[in-house]
Amino acid sequence: MHHPFTPLASVPVDLRQARVHEEGWQSWSPSGAYALGAAPHRPANANWATVCYRPGVTVPAGVFQGEGLLALDPGDGAPVRLWAAAEPTREVPSIRLAVRDGVAEVGADGPVKEWTGEDVQSVLRDWAGSLGLDAPRPAPSVWCSWYEYFTDVTEDDIHENLRAMDTLDLPVDVVQIDDGYQQALGDWLTLSGRFRSRAGIADKIRSRGRRAGIWTAPFLVDPASDLAAEHPDWLVRDTAGGFAHAGRNWGHDLRVLDTTHPDAAAYLTEVFTTLRAEGYDYFKTDFLYAGALAGLRHADVDPLTAYRGGIRLIRDAIGPDSYLLGCGAPMLPSIGLFDAMRVSPDTAPHRRPEADDYSQPGQDPAEFTGAARQWQHDRLWTNDPDCLMARPAVETREQWAAHVESTGGLMASSDRLLSLDEWGVTTTRRLLTPRGVS
């Protein structure tokens, strides 16, 4: 539900020097500072608008818009001003800025508070610090299957890399199995044909002195899944009586699990309780935007309440000692729920994203938004800049490694380890070695 925009401020600006920081809705939504004459990043098509931006929100041309946070450096020596959601986990207003005749006109469609500071990053840091969260615990080092094997990963691939960690003497705390082990999105406990035993792999990982990690997209449901066929009443509906639409991915129009339905909630609890009992204690939860989509749910609650309730179900099931990483998650509604958070779109073995949309996988968009969200690190959570890829086939691997290292955040390797050359092994070992307190 969107309210009319209420004017907040009129600020004289230096048109050449001023900068505006837009905060995007979720992990993959472009965020960063722009000159007033720049065209901020916007979705290239309607599907990416749903999957990577704030659904249902269209920004007029020539307007800057932050979701819950927008900062302005007037560029004339006056203080930087930040407008921030008054209750960021409950309501995230859109905040707009348009320039007319040398004056920035700022408005919002919900309650905000104003902050001032010396520069954009410092005023954002001050705001994050004001929330009074505990500092996140130290992050483990991780190996992840995604950026080498994608959905084709097999159980044998995991075992090969597990052996290679020993051979190459890499300080990997967690071996995290990514997308591809499961039969379908939603059927988390049913294995794909490429895997024999989840518990067996976890045992093997732990027998080598490492921790077992696993990927899920807990709020997404593939319409071809057993869950969708057997329990259509567990899915969020739209106002027309059909199913709420979480965008198109993996070749399917995806649906949303209604975690306010008692049976769906019990199922989600069972999934994570089972994985935890099998020995997994590092959980990458992905595509979380789906849990905050608008729609008709079993309980009459707003989407952000439903989202936070769904994440709490997961946390309760995995226990306080398990490590919880969010990705594709609405940023402000996630405050206080996660150990670590992806703060950018996906990286990729290439620099440039598809269709020049900075929500899409690529090193350039991951660096752009990741650097702009550095203020969140160690204040809201441990920042996850996305995985290191250090194999020779990766474009500009030196530049990407330097970005990952500079963040001081969650360090994860995502290569077939036996494909690394000497530079790749040395770089991976250095980045995965704990650096002490930042």
Beta strands, then each sheet from edge to edge (+ up, - down):
strand 1: 6-12
strand 2: 19-22
strand 3: 32-35
strand 4: 64-67
strand 5: 69-73
strand 6: 80-85
strand 7: 94-100
strand 8: 103-108
strand 9: 112-117
strand 10: 142-144
strand 11: 174-177
strand 12: 182-184
strand 13: 187-191
strand 14: 211-216
strand 15: 220-221
strand 16: 248-249
strand 17: 252-253
strand 18: 255-256
strand 19: 280-285
strand 20: 323-326
strand 21: 340-342
strand 22: 382-384
strand 23: 412-413
sheet 1: 1+ 8- 7+ 4-
sheet 2: 3+ 2- 5+ 6- 9+
sheet 3: 22+ 21+ 20+ 19+ 14+ 11+ 10+ 23+
sheet 4: 12+ 13-
sheet 5: 15+ 18-
sheet 6: 16+ 17-
end
